[in-house]
């Protein structure tokens, strides 16, 4: 979880690290991109169900290396995209 209020990244075990510490370990551009992505993603106000479907859409990407049947993966991705559309309405 990323908080723009206190500029922290909180892990699932409750431990956290602040943005300054992240910038010490990683390049500032990388840290900026993480926080920008999180803020943009959070602005979509997705429910837990919608987040799950969104993750499924990302995972069901047919052009990844090693995918044996891209057409089948595309078919299932299309189904999940439709489910996400229905959830958003």
mmCIF file as gemmi writes it, N, C-alpha and C atoms, coordinates in Angstrom:
data_model
loop_
_atom_site.group_PDB
_atom_site.id
_atom_site.type_symbol
_atom_site.label_atom_id
_atom_site.label_alt_id
_atom_site.label_comp_id
_atom_site.label_asym_id
_atom_site.label_entity_id
_atom_site.label_seq_id
_atom_site.pdbx_PDB_ins_code
_atom_site.Cartn_x
_atom_site.Cartn_y
_atom_site.Cartn_z
_atom_site.occupancy
_atom_site.B_iso_or_equiv
_atom_site.pdbx_formal_charge
_atom_site.auth_seq_id
_atom_site.auth_asym_id
_atom_site.pdbx_PDB_model_num
ATOM 1 N N . UNK Axp A 1 ? 0.845 -1.155 0 1 0 ? 1 A 1
ATOM 2 C CA . UNK Axp A 1 ? 0 0 0 1 0 ? 1 A 1
ATOM 3 C C . UNK Axp A 1 ? 0.9 1.231 0 1 0 ? 1 A 1
ATOM 4 N N . UNK Axp A 2 ? 0.537 2.189 -0.824 1 0 ? 2 A 1
ATOM 5 C CA . UNK Axp A 2 ? 1.313 3.425 -0.912 1 0 ? 2 A 1
ATOM 6 C C . UNK Axp A 2 ? 0.442 4.576 -0.432 1 0 ? 2 A 1
ATOM 7 N N . UNK Axp A 3 ? 0.994 5.374 0.448 1 0 ? 3 A 1
ATOM 8 C CA . UNK Axp A 3 ? 0.293 6.539 0.964 1 0 ? 3 A 1
ATOM 9 C C . UNK Axp A 3 ? 0.951 7.81 0.433 1 0 ? 3 A 1
ATOM 10 N N . UNK Axp A 4 ? 0.152 8.62 -0.239 1 0 ? 4 A 1
ATOM 11 C CA . UNK Axp A 4 ? 0.673 9.904 -0.714 1 0 ? 4 A 1
ATOM 12 C C . UNK Axp A 4 ? 0.663 10.938 0.407 1 0 ? 4 A 1
ATOM 13 N N . UNK Axp A 5 ? -0.079 10.663 1.467 1 0 ? 5 A 1
ATOM 14 C CA . UNK Axp A 5 ? -0.158 11.591 2.589 1 0 ? 5 A 1
ATOM 15 C C . UNK Axp A 5 ? 1.168 11.642 3.341 1 0 ? 5 A 1
ATOM 16 N N . UNK Axp A 6 ? 1.693 10.448 3.695 1 0 ? 6 A 1
ATOM 17 C CA . UNK Axp A 6 ? 2.963 10.427 4.425 1 0 ? 6 A 1
ATOM 18 C C . UNK Axp A 6 ? 4.112 9.851 3.601 1 0 ? 6 A 1
ATOM 19 N N . UNK Axp A 7 ? 3.871 9.649 2.288 1 0 ? 7 A 1
ATOM 20 C CA . UNK Axp A 7 ? 4.909 9.165 1.364 1 0 ? 7 A 1
ATOM 21 C C . UNK Axp A 7 ? 5.591 7.893 1.86 1 0 ? 7 A 1
ATOM 22 N N . UNK Axp A 8 ? 4.761 6.891 2.143 1 0 ? 8 A 1
ATOM 23 C CA . UNK Axp A 8 ? 5.305 5.611 2.594 1 0 ? 8 A 1
ATOM 24 C C . UNK Axp A 8 ? 4.781 4.475 1.737 1 0 ? 8 A 1
ATOM 25 N N . UNK Axp A 9 ? 5.549 3.413 1.731 1 0 ? 9 A 1
ATOM 26 C CA . UNK Axp A 9 ? 5.164 2.151 1.103 1 0 ? 9 A 1
ATOM 27 C C . UNK Axp A 9 ? 5.031 1.153 2.248 1 0 ? 9 A 1
ATOM 28 N N . UNK Axp A 10 ? 3.813 0.62 2.457 1 0 ? 10 A 1
ATOM 29 C CA . UNK Axp A 10 ? 3.561 -0.316 3.544 1 0 ? 10 A 1
ATOM 30 C C . UNK Axp A 10 ? 3.433 -1.723 2.965 1 0 ? 10 A 1
ATOM 31 N N . UNK Axp A 11 ? 4.128 -2.664 3.573 1 0 ? 11 A 1
ATOM 32 C CA . UNK Axp A 11 ? 4.125 -4.058 3.136 1 0 ? 11 A 1
ATOM 33 C C . UNK Axp A 11 ? 3.013 -4.821 3.842 1 0 ? 11 A 1
ATOM 34 N N . UNK Axp A 12 ? 2.694 -6.008 3.335 1 0 ? 12 A 1
ATOM 35 C CA . UNK Axp A 12 ? 1.578 -6.788 3.876 1 0 ? 12 A 1
ATOM 36 C C . UNK Axp A 12 ? 1.793 -7.2 5.333 1 0 ? 12 A 1
ATOM 37 N N . UNK Axp A 13 ? 3.009 -7.234 5.812 1 0 ? 13 A 1
ATOM 38 C CA . UNK Axp A 13 ? 3.26 -7.59 7.213 1 0 ? 13 A 1
ATOM 39 C C . UNK Axp A 13 ? 3.174 -6.377 8.144 1 0 ? 13 A 1
ATOM 40 N N . UNK Axp A 14 ? 2.85 -5.196 7.59 1 0 ? 14 A 1
ATOM 41 C CA . UNK Axp A 14 ? 2.716 -3.987 8.386 1 0 ? 14 A 1
ATOM 42 C C . UNK Axp A 14 ? 3.972 -3.137 8.447 1 0 ? 14 A 1
ATOM 43 N N . UNK Axp A 15 ? 5.098 -3.685 8.025 1 0 ? 15 A 1
ATOM 44 C CA . UNK Axp A 15 ? 6.314 -2.876 8.003 1 0 ? 15 A 1
ATOM 45 C C . UNK Axp A 15 ? 6.208 -1.863 6.864 1 0 ? 15 A 1
ATOM 46 N N . UNK Axp A 16 ? 6.942 -0.778 6.996 1 0 ? 16 A 1
ATOM 47 C CA . UNK Axp A 16 ? 6.866 0.258 5.969 1 0 ? 16 A 1
ATOM 48 C C . UNK Axp A 16 ? 8.22 0.915 5.771 1 0 ? 16 A 1
ATOM 49 N N . UNK Axp A 17 ? 8.304 1.615 4.664 1 0 ? 17 A 1
ATOM 50 C CA . UNK Axp A 17 ? 9.511 2.358 4.317 1 0 ? 17 A 1
ATOM 51 C C . UNK Axp A 17 ? 9.054 3.685 3.719 1 0 ? 17 A 1
ATOM 52 N N . UNK Axp A 18 ? 9.77 4.75 4.033 1 0 ? 18 A 1
ATOM 53 C CA . UNK Axp A 18 ? 9.356 6.038 3.478 1 0 ? 18 A 1
ATOM 54 C C . UNK Axp A 18 ? 10.034 6.288 2.131 1 0 ? 18 A 1
ATOM 55 N N . UNK Axp A 19 ? 9.519 7.269 1.448 1 0 ? 19 A 1
ATOM 56 C CA . UNK Axp A 19 ? 9.987 7.572 0.094 1 0 ? 19 A 1
ATOM 57 C C . UNK Axp A 19 ? 11.474 7.923 0.08 1 0 ? 19 A 1
ATOM 58 N N . UNK Axp A 20 ? 11.927 8.671 1.062 1 0 ? 20 A 1
ATOM 59 C CA . UNK Axp A 20 ? 13.335 9.06 1.127 1 0 ? 20 A 1
ATOM 60 C C . UNK Axp A 20 ? 14.231 7.818 1.212 1 0 ? 20 A 1
ATOM 61 N N . UNK Axp A 21 ? 13.832 6.852 2.016 1 0 ? 21 A 1
ATOM 62 C CA . UNK Axp A 21 ? 14.613 5.617 2.144 1 0 ? 21 A 1
ATOM 63 C C . UNK Axp A 21 ? 14.62 4.839 0.835 1 0 ? 21 A 1
ATOM 64 N N . UNK Axp A 22 ? 13.485 4.831 0.143 1 0 ? 22 A 1
ATOM 65 C CA . UNK Axp A 22 ? 13.419 4.158 -1.163 1 0 ? 22 A 1
ATOM 66 C C . UNK Axp A 22 ? 14.353 4.824 -2.161 1 0 ? 22 A 1
ATOM 67 N N . UNK Axp A 23 ? 14.381 6.161 -2.137 1 0 ? 23 A 1
ATOM 68 C CA . UNK Axp A 23 ? 15.251 6.897 -3.061 1 0 ? 23 A 1
ATOM 69 C C . UNK Axp A 23 ? 16.726 6.682 -2.743 1 0 ? 23 A 1
ATOM 70 N N . UNK Axp A 24 ? 17.024 6.319 -1.508 1 0 ? 24 A 1
ATOM 71 C CA . UNK Axp A 24 ? 18.396 5.984 -1.14 1 0 ? 24 A 1
ATOM 72 C C . UNK Axp A 24 ? 18.807 4.643 -1.754 1 0 ? 24 A 1
ATOM 73 N N . UNK Axp A 25 ? 17.846 3.715 -1.85 1 0 ? 25 A 1
ATOM 74 C CA . UNK Axp A 25 ? 18.124 2.369 -2.368 1 0 ? 25 A 1
ATOM 75 C C . UNK Axp A 25 ? 17.962 2.252 -3.881 1 0 ? 25 A 1
ATOM 76 N N . UNK Axp A 26 ? 17.045 3.043 -4.457 1 0 ? 26 A 1
ATOM 77 C CA . UNK Axp A 26 ? 16.737 2.959 -5.883 1 0 ? 26 A 1
ATOM 78 C C . UNK Axp A 26 ? 16.855 4.333 -6.525 1 0 ? 26 A 1
ATOM 79 N N . UNK Axp A 27 ? 16.896 4.356 -7.837 1 0 ? 27 A 1
ATOM 80 C CA . UNK Axp A 27 ? 16.946 5.626 -8.553 1 0 ? 27 A 1
ATOM 81 C C . UNK Axp A 27 ? 15.653 6.403 -8.331 1 0 ? 27 A 1
ATOM 82 N N . UNK Axp A 28 ? 15.789 7.706 -8.251 1 0 ? 28 A 1
ATOM 83 C CA . UNK Axp A 28 ? 14.639 8.563 -7.983 1 0 ? 28 A 1
ATOM 84 C C . UNK Axp A 28 ? 13.556 8.408 -9.05 1 0 ? 28 A 1
ATOM 85 N N . UNK Axp A 29 ? 13.939 8.25 -10.317 1 0 ? 29 A 1
ATOM 86 C CA . UNK Axp A 29 ? 12.952 8.07 -11.388 1 0 ? 29 A 1
ATOM 87 C C . UNK Axp A 29 ? 12.118 6.81 -11.167 1 0 ? 29 A 1
ATOM 88 N N . UNK Axp A 30 ? 12.765 5.748 -10.694 1 0 ? 30 A 1
ATOM 89 C CA . UNK Axp A 30 ? 12.055 4.502 -10.423 1 0 ? 30 A 1
ATOM 90 C C . UNK Axp A 30 ? 11.055 4.697 -9.284 1 0 ? 30 A 1
ATOM 91 N N . UNK Axp A 31 ? 11.485 5.331 -8.219 1 0 ? 31 A 1
ATOM 92 C CA . UNK Axp A 31 ? 10.607 5.588 -7.072 1 0 ? 31 A 1
ATOM 93 C C . UNK Axp A 31 ? 9.45 6.492 -7.499 1 0 ? 31 A 1
ATOM 94 N N . UNK Axp A 32 ? 9.743 7.523 -8.285 1 0 ? 32 A 1
ATOM 95 C CA . UNK Axp A 32 ? 8.685 8.402 -8.796 1 0 ? 32 A 1
ATOM 96 C C . UNK Axp A 32 ? 7.668 7.62 -9.603 1 0 ? 32 A 1
ATOM 97 N N . UNK Axp A 33 ? 8.139 6.709 -10.435 1 0 ? 33 A 1
ATOM 98 C CA . UNK Axp A 33 ? 7.207 5.94 -11.265 1 0 ? 33 A 1
ATOM 99 C C . UNK Axp A 33 ? 6.327 5.029 -10.412 1 0 ? 33 A 1
ATOM 100 N N . UNK Axp A 34 ? 6.871 4.469 -9.339 1 0 ? 34 A 1
ATOM 101 C CA . UNK Axp A 34 ? 6.067 3.635 -8.437 1 0 ? 34 A 1
ATOM 102 C C . UNK Axp A 34 ? 4.96 4.473 -7.795 1 0 ? 34 A 1
ATOM 103 N N . UNK Axp A 35 ? 5.329 5.622 -7.249 1 0 ? 35 A 1
ATOM 104 C CA . UNK Axp A 35 ? 4.338 6.463 -6.585 1 0 ? 35 A 1
ATOM 105 C C . UNK Axp A 35 ? 3.328 7.031 -7.585 1 0 ? 35 A 1
ATOM 106 N N . UNK Axp A 36 ? 3.782 7.421 -8.764 1 0 ? 36 A 1
ATOM 107 C CA . UNK Axp A 36 ? 2.85 7.927 -9.783 1 0 ? 36 A 1
ATOM 108 C C . UNK Axp A 36 ? 1.863 6.854 -10.214 1 0 ? 36 A 1
ATOM 109 N N . UNK Axp A 37 ? 2.361 5.629 -10.43 1 0 ? 37 A 1
ATOM 110 C CA . UNK Axp A 37 ? 1.465 4.537 -10.798 1 0 ? 37 A 1
ATOM 111 C C . UNK Axp A 37 ? 0.432 4.302 -9.705 1 0 ? 37 A 1
ATOM 112 N N . UNK Axp A 38 ? 0.878 4.25 -8.464 1 0 ? 38 A 1
ATOM 113 C CA . UNK Axp A 38 ? -0.037 3.995 -7.351 1 0 ? 38 A 1
ATOM 114 C C . UNK Axp A 38 ? -1.108 5.076 -7.244 1 0 ? 38 A 1
ATOM 115 N N . UNK Axp A 39 ? -0.712 6.327 -7.4 1 0 ? 39 A 1
ATOM 116 C CA . UNK Axp A 39 ? -1.685 7.419 -7.297 1 0 ? 39 A 1
ATOM 117 C C . UNK Axp A 39 ? -2.697 7.353 -8.448 1 0 ? 39 A 1
ATOM 118 N N . UNK Axp A 40 ? -2.21 7.063 -9.646 1 0 ? 40 A 1
ATOM 119 C CA . UNK Axp A 40 ? -3.11 6.944 -10.802 1 0 ? 40 A 1
ATOM 120 C C . UNK Axp A 40 ? -4.055 5.765 -10.621 1 0 ? 40 A 1
ATOM 121 N N . UNK Axp A 41 ? -3.508 4.632 -10.185 1 0 ? 41 A 1
ATOM 122 C CA . UNK Axp A 41 ? -4.326 3.437 -9.974 1 0 ? 41 A 1
ATOM 123 C C . UNK Axp A 41 ? -5.367 3.688 -8.887 1 0 ? 41 A 1
ATOM 124 N N . UNK Axp A 42 ? -4.96 4.302 -7.793 1 0 ? 42 A 1
ATOM 125 C CA . UNK Axp A 42 ? -5.887 4.591 -6.696 1 0 ? 42 A 1
ATOM 126 C C . UNK Axp A 42 ? -6.991 5.545 -7.117 1 0 ? 42 A 1
ATOM 127 N N . UNK Axp A 43 ? -6.689 6.449 -8.048 1 0 ? 43 A 1
ATOM 128 C CA . UNK Axp A 43 ? -7.692 7.421 -8.489 1 0 ? 43 A 1
ATOM 129 C C . UNK Axp A 43 ? -8.84 6.764 -9.25 1 0 ? 43 A 1
ATOM 130 N N . UNK Axp A 44 ? -8.642 5.508 -9.687 1 0 ? 44 A 1
ATOM 131 C CA . UNK Axp A 44 ? -9.716 4.792 -10.377 1 0 ? 44 A 1
ATOM 132 C C . UNK Axp A 44 ? -10.779 4.291 -9.407 1 0 ? 44 A 1
ATOM 133 N N . UNK Axp A 45 ? -10.479 4.3 -8.109 1 0 ? 45 A 1
ATOM 134 C CA . UNK Axp A 45 ? -11.434 3.884 -7.071 1 0 ? 45 A 1
ATOM 135 C C . UNK Axp A 45 ? -12.062 2.522 -7.361 1 0 ? 45 A 1
ATOM 136 N N . UNK Axp A 46 ? -11.225 1.547 -7.658 1 0 ? 46 A 1
ATOM 137 C CA . UNK Axp A 46 ? -11.712 0.206 -7.963 1 0 ? 46 A 1
ATOM 138 C C . UNK Axp A 46 ? -12.076 -0.537 -6.681 1 0 ? 46 A 1
ATOM 139 N N . UNK Axp A 47 ? -13.13 -1.331 -6.761 1 0 ? 47 A 1
ATOM 140 C CA . UNK Axp A 47 ? -13.492 -2.2 -5.64 1 0 ? 47 A 1
ATOM 141 C C . UNK Axp A 47 ? -12.525 -3.384 -5.61 1 0 ? 47 A 1
ATOM 142 N N . UNK Axp A 48 ? -12.59 -4.184 -4.558 1 0 ? 48 A 1
ATOM 143 C CA . UNK Axp A 48 ? -11.732 -5.37 -4.484 1 0 ? 48 A 1
ATOM 144 C C . UNK Axp A 48 ? -11.993 -6.31 -5.655 1 0 ? 48 A 1
ATOM 145 N N . UNK Axp A 49 ? -13.263 -6.477 -6.024 1 0 ? 49 A 1
ATOM 146 C CA . UNK Axp A 49 ? -13.603 -7.332 -7.171 1 0 ? 49 A 1
ATOM 147 C C . UNK Axp A 49 ? -12.987 -6.795 -8.456 1 0 ? 49 A 1
ATOM 148 N N . UNK Axp A 50 ? -13.065 -5.483 -8.643 1 0 ? 50 A 1
ATOM 149 C CA . UNK Axp A 50 ? -12.515 -4.862 -9.846 1 0 ? 50 A 1
ATOM 150 C C . UNK Axp A 50 ? -11.001 -4.969 -9.885 1 0 ? 50 A 1
ATOM 151 N N . UNK Axp A 51 ? -10.35 -4.823 -8.747 1 0 ? 51 A 1
ATOM 152 C CA . UNK Axp A 51 ? -8.895 -4.986 -8.699 1 0 ? 51 A 1
ATOM 153 C C . UNK Axp A 51 ? -8.523 -6.411 -9.091 1 0 ? 51 A 1
ATOM 154 N N . UNK Axp A 52 ? -9.253 -7.391 -8.574 1 0 ? 52 A 1
ATOM 155 C CA . UNK Axp A 52 ? -8.998 -8.789 -8.928 1 0 ? 52 A 1
ATOM 156 C C . UNK Axp A 52 ? -9.148 -9.039 -10.419 1 0 ? 52 A 1
ATOM 157 N N . UNK Axp A 53 ? -10.194 -8.486 -11.01 1 0 ? 53 A 1
ATOM 158 C CA . UNK Axp A 53 ? -10.401 -8.64 -12.451 1 0 ? 53 A 1
ATOM 159 C C . UNK Axp A 53 ? -9.32 -7.913 -13.24 1 0 ? 53 A 1
ATOM 160 N N . UNK Axp A 54 ? -8.924 -6.741 -12.786 1 0 ? 54 A 1
ATOM 161 C CA . UNK Axp A 54 ? -7.857 -5.997 -13.452 1 0 ? 54 A 1
ATOM 162 C C . UNK Axp A 54 ? -6.56 -6.805 -13.453 1 0 ? 54 A 1
ATOM 163 N N . UNK Axp A 55 ? -6.227 -7.389 -12.318 1 0 ? 55 A 1
ATOM 164 C CA . UNK Axp A 55 ? -5.021 -8.216 -12.22 1 0 ? 55 A 1
ATOM 165 C C . UNK Axp A 55 ? -5.123 -9.409 -13.17 1 0 ? 55 A 1
ATOM 166 N N . UNK Axp A 56 ? -6.307 -10.005 -13.251 1 0 ? 56 A 1
ATOM 167 C CA . UNK Axp A 56 ? -6.499 -11.138 -14.169 1 0 ? 56 A 1
ATOM 168 C C . UNK Axp A 56 ? -6.282 -10.71 -15.618 1 0 ? 56 A 1
ATOM 169 N N . UNK Axp A 57 ? -6.747 -9.529 -15.986 1 0 ? 57 A 1
ATOM 170 C CA . UNK Axp A 57 ? -6.54 -9.022 -17.351 1 0 ? 57 A 1
ATOM 171 C C . UNK Axp A 57 ? -5.052 -8.898 -17.64 1 0 ? 57 A 1
ATOM 172 N N . UNK Axp A 58 ? -4.314 -8.365 -16.677 1 0 ? 58 A 1
ATOM 173 C CA . UNK Axp A 58 ? -2.87 -8.192 -16.861 1 0 ? 58 A 1
ATOM 174 C C . UNK Axp A 58 ? -2.184 -9.547 -16.992 1 0 ? 58 A 1
ATOM 175 N N . UNK Axp A 59 ? -2.57 -10.501 -16.152 1 0 ? 59 A 1
ATOM 176 C CA . UNK Axp A 59 ? -1.943 -11.824 -16.189 1 0 ? 59 A 1
ATOM 177 C C . UNK Axp A 59 ? -2.286 -12.596 -17.456 1 0 ? 59 A 1
ATOM 178 N N . UNK Axp A 60 ? -3.474 -12.362 -17.994 1 0 ? 60 A 1
ATOM 179 C CA . UNK Axp A 60 ? -3.901 -13.062 -19.208 1 0 ? 60 A 1
ATOM 180 C C . UNK Axp A 60 ? -3.468 -12.293 -20.455 1 0 ? 60 A 1
ATOM 181 N N . UNK Axp A 61 ? -2.193 -12.056 -20.576 1 0 ? 61 A 1
ATOM 182 C CA . UNK Axp A 61 ? -1.637 -11.354 -21.729 1 0 ? 61 A 1
ATOM 183 C C . UNK Axp A 61 ? -1.041 -12.384 -22.68 1 0 ? 61 A 1
ATOM 184 N N . UNK Axp A 62 ? -1.571 -12.424 -23.881 1 0 ? 62 A 1
ATOM 185 C CA . UNK Axp A 62 ? -1.208 -13.471 -24.832 1 0 ? 62 A 1
ATOM 186 C C . UNK Axp A 62 ? 0.187 -13.312 -25.422 1 0 ? 62 A 1
ATOM 187 N N . UNK Axp A 63 ? 0.742 -12.118 -25.41 1 0 ? 63 A 1
ATOM 188 C CA . UNK Axp A 63 ? 2.034 -11.915 -26.072 1 0 ? 63 A 1
ATOM 189 C C . UNK Axp A 63 ? 3.23 -12.08 -25.133 1 0 ? 63 A 1
ATOM 190 N N . UNK Axp A 64 ? 2.998 -12.693 -23.98 1 0 ? 64 A 1
ATOM 191 C CA . UNK Axp A 64 ? 4.12 -12.984 -23.077 1 0 ? 64 A 1
ATOM 192 C C . UNK Axp A 64 ? 4.926 -14.156 -23.621 1 0 ? 64 A 1
ATOM 193 N N . UNK Axp A 65 ? 6.22 -14.18 -23.353 1 0 ? 65 A 1
ATOM 194 C CA . UNK Axp A 65 ? 7.046 -15.31 -23.789 1 0 ? 65 A 1
ATOM 195 C C . UNK Axp A 65 ? 6.575 -16.602 -23.125 1 0 ? 65 A 1
ATOM 196 N N . UNK Axp A 66 ? 6.56 -17.674 -23.907 1 0 ? 66 A 1
ATOM 197 C CA . UNK Axp A 66 ? 6.232 -18.993 -23.373 1 0 ? 66 A 1
ATOM 198 C C . UNK Axp A 66 ? 4.761 -19.356 -23.411 1 0 ? 66 A 1
ATOM 199 N N . UNK Axp A 67 ? 3.906 -18.459 -23.872 1 0 ? 67 A 1
ATOM 200 C CA . UNK Axp A 67 ? 2.48 -18.777 -23.958 1 0 ? 67 A 1
ATOM 201 C C . UNK Axp A 67 ? 2.275 -19.753 -25.107 1 0 ? 67 A 1
ATOM 202 N N . UNK Axp A 68 ? 1.718 -20.92 -24.8 1 0 ? 68 A 1
ATOM 203 C CA . UNK Axp A 68 ? 1.572 -21.981 -25.793 1 0 ? 68 A 1
ATOM 204 C C . UNK Axp A 68 ? 0.4 -21.752 -26.741 1 0 ? 68 A 1
ATOM 205 N N . UNK Axp A 69 ? -0.688 -21.159 -26.237 1 0 ? 69 A 1
ATOM 206 C CA . UNK Axp A 69 ? -1.879 -20.965 -27.07 1 0 ? 69 A 1
ATOM 207 C C . UNK Axp A 69 ? -2.39 -19.532 -26.905 1 0 ? 69 A 1
ATOM 208 N N . UNK Axp A 70 ? -1.776 -18.592 -27.634 1 0 ? 70 A 1
ATOM 209 C CA . UNK Axp A 70 ? -2.148 -17.179 -27.488 1 0 ? 70 A 1
ATOM 210 C C . UNK Axp A 70 ? -3.626 -16.902 -27.76 1 0 ? 70 A 1
ATOM 211 N N . UNK Axp A 71 ? -4.212 -17.594 -28.717 1 0 ? 71 A 1
ATOM 212 C CA . UNK Axp A 71 ? -5.631 -17.376 -29.036 1 0 ? 71 A 1
ATOM 213 C C . UNK Axp A 71 ? -6.519 -17.728 -27.846 1 0 ? 71 A 1
ATOM 214 N N . UNK Axp A 72 ? -6.202 -18.813 -27.163 1 0 ? 72 A 1
ATOM 215 C CA . UNK Axp A 72 ? -6.982 -19.221 -25.997 1 0 ? 72 A 1
ATOM 216 C C . UNK Axp A 72 ? -6.816 -18.214 -24.861 1 0 ? 72 A 1
ATOM 217 N N . UNK Axp A 73 ? -5.607 -17.742 -24.668 1 0 ? 73 A 1
ATOM 218 C CA . UNK Axp A 73 ? -5.359 -16.744 -23.624 1 0 ? 73 A 1
ATOM 219 C C . UNK Axp A 73 ? -6.125 -15.461 -23.951 1 0 ? 73 A 1
ATOM 220 N N . UNK Axp A 74 ? -6.101 -15.024 -25.205 1 0 ? 74 A 1
ATOM 221 C CA . UNK Axp A 74 ? -6.862 -13.846 -25.626 1 0 ? 74 A 1
ATOM 222 C C . UNK Axp A 74 ? -8.351 -14.035 -25.374 1 0 ? 74 A 1
ATOM 223 N N . UNK Axp A 75 ? -8.848 -15.224 -25.666 1 0 ? 75 A 1
ATOM 224 C CA . UNK Axp A 75 ? -10.268 -15.53 -25.45 1 0 ? 75 A 1
ATOM 225 C C . UNK Axp A 75 ? -10.638 -15.32 -23.976 1 0 ? 75 A 1
ATOM 226 N N . UNK Axp A 76 ? -9.835 -15.875 -23.079 1 0 ? 76 A 1
ATOM 227 C CA . UNK Axp A 76 ? -10.124 -15.73 -21.657 1 0 ? 76 A 1
ATOM 228 C C . UNK Axp A 76 ? -9.923 -14.297 -21.181 1 0 ? 76 A 1
ATOM 229 N N . UNK Axp A 77 ? -8.926 -13.614 -21.73 1 0 ? 77 A 1
ATOM 230 C CA . UNK Axp A 77 ? -8.726 -12.215 -21.369 1 0 ? 77 A 1
ATOM 231 C C . UNK Axp A 77 ? -9.952 -11.388 -21.789 1 0 ? 77 A 1
ATOM 232 N N . UNK Axp A 78 ? -10.488 -11.647 -22.973 1 0 ? 78 A 1
ATOM 233 C CA . UNK Axp A 78 ? -11.689 -10.937 -23.433 1 0 ? 78 A 1
ATOM 234 C C . UNK Axp A 78 ? -12.86 -11.16 -22.475 1 0 ? 78 A 1
ATOM 235 N N . UNK Axp A 79 ? -12.993 -12.383 -21.982 1 0 ? 79 A 1
ATOM 236 C CA . UNK Axp A 79 ? -14.072 -12.698 -21.026 1 0 ? 79 A 1
ATOM 237 C C . UNK Axp A 79 ? -13.884 -11.909 -19.727 1 0 ? 79 A 1
ATOM 238 N N . UNK Axp A 80 ? -12.652 -11.833 -19.255 1 0 ? 80 A 1
ATOM 239 C CA . UNK Axp A 80 ? -12.376 -11.104 -18.006 1 0 ? 80 A 1
ATOM 240 C C . UNK Axp A 80 ? -12.579 -9.603 -18.21 1 0 ? 80 A 1
ATOM 241 N N . UNK Axp A 81 ? -12.187 -9.083 -19.367 1 0 ? 81 A 1
ATOM 242 C CA . UNK Axp A 81 ? -12.416 -7.666 -19.674 1 0 ? 81 A 1
ATOM 243 C C . UNK Axp A 81 ? -13.894 -7.359 -19.666 1 0 ? 81 A 1
ATOM 244 N N . UNK Axp A 82 ? -14.687 -8.245 -20.225 1 0 ? 82 A 1
ATOM 245 C CA . UNK Axp A 82 ? -16.138 -8.041 -20.216 1 0 ? 82 A 1
ATOM 246 C C . UNK Axp A 82 ? -16.689 -8.082 -18.791 1 0 ? 82 A 1
ATOM 247 N N . UNK Axp A 83 ? -16.185 -8.982 -17.978 1 0 ? 83 A 1
ATOM 248 C CA . UNK Axp A 83 ? -16.609 -9.037 -16.583 1 0 ? 83 A 1
ATOM 249 C C . UNK Axp A 83 ? -16.239 -7.748 -15.852 1 0 ? 83 A 1
ATOM 250 N N . UNK Axp A 84 ? -15.075 -7.192 -16.164 1 0 ? 84 A 1
ATOM 251 C CA . UNK Axp A 84 ? -14.656 -5.926 -15.554 1 0 ? 84 A 1
ATOM 252 C C . UNK Axp A 84 ? -15.58 -4.79 -15.997 1 0 ? 84 A 1
ATOM 253 N N . UNK Axp A 85 ? -15.95 -4.782 -17.254 1 0 ? 85 A 1
ATOM 254 C CA . UNK Axp A 85 ? -16.882 -3.75 -17.749 1 0 ? 85 A 1
ATOM 255 C C . UNK Axp A 85 ? -18.209 -3.844 -17.014 1 0 ? 85 A 1
ATOM 256 N N . UNK Axp A 86 ? -18.693 -5.061 -16.822 1 0 ? 86 A 1
ATOM 257 C CA . UNK Axp A 86 ? -19.959 -5.252 -16.127 1 0 ? 86 A 1
ATOM 258 C C . UNK Axp A 86 ? -19.849 -4.781 -14.674 1 0 ? 86 A 1
ATOM 259 N N . UNK Axp A 87 ? -18.742 -5.088 -14.01 1 0 ? 87 A 1
ATOM 260 C CA . UNK Axp A 87 ? -18.534 -4.665 -12.629 1 0 ? 87 A 1
ATOM 261 C C . UNK Axp A 87 ? -18.522 -3.139 -12.501 1 0 ? 87 A 1
ATOM 262 N N . UNK Axp A 88 ? -17.886 -2.45 -13.469 1 0 ? 88 A 1
ATOM 263 C CA . UNK Axp A 88 ? -17.756 -0.99 -13.405 1 0 ? 88 A 1
ATOM 264 C C . UNK Axp A 88 ? -19.1 -0.291 -13.623 1 0 ? 88 A 1
ATOM 265 N N . UNK Axp A 89 ? -20.045 -0.952 -14.246 1 0 ? 89 A 1
ATOM 266 C CA . UNK Axp A 89 ? -21.345 -0.311 -14.524 1 0 ? 89 A 1
ATOM 267 C C . UNK Axp A 89 ? -22.291 -0.439 -13.386 1 0 ? 89 A 1
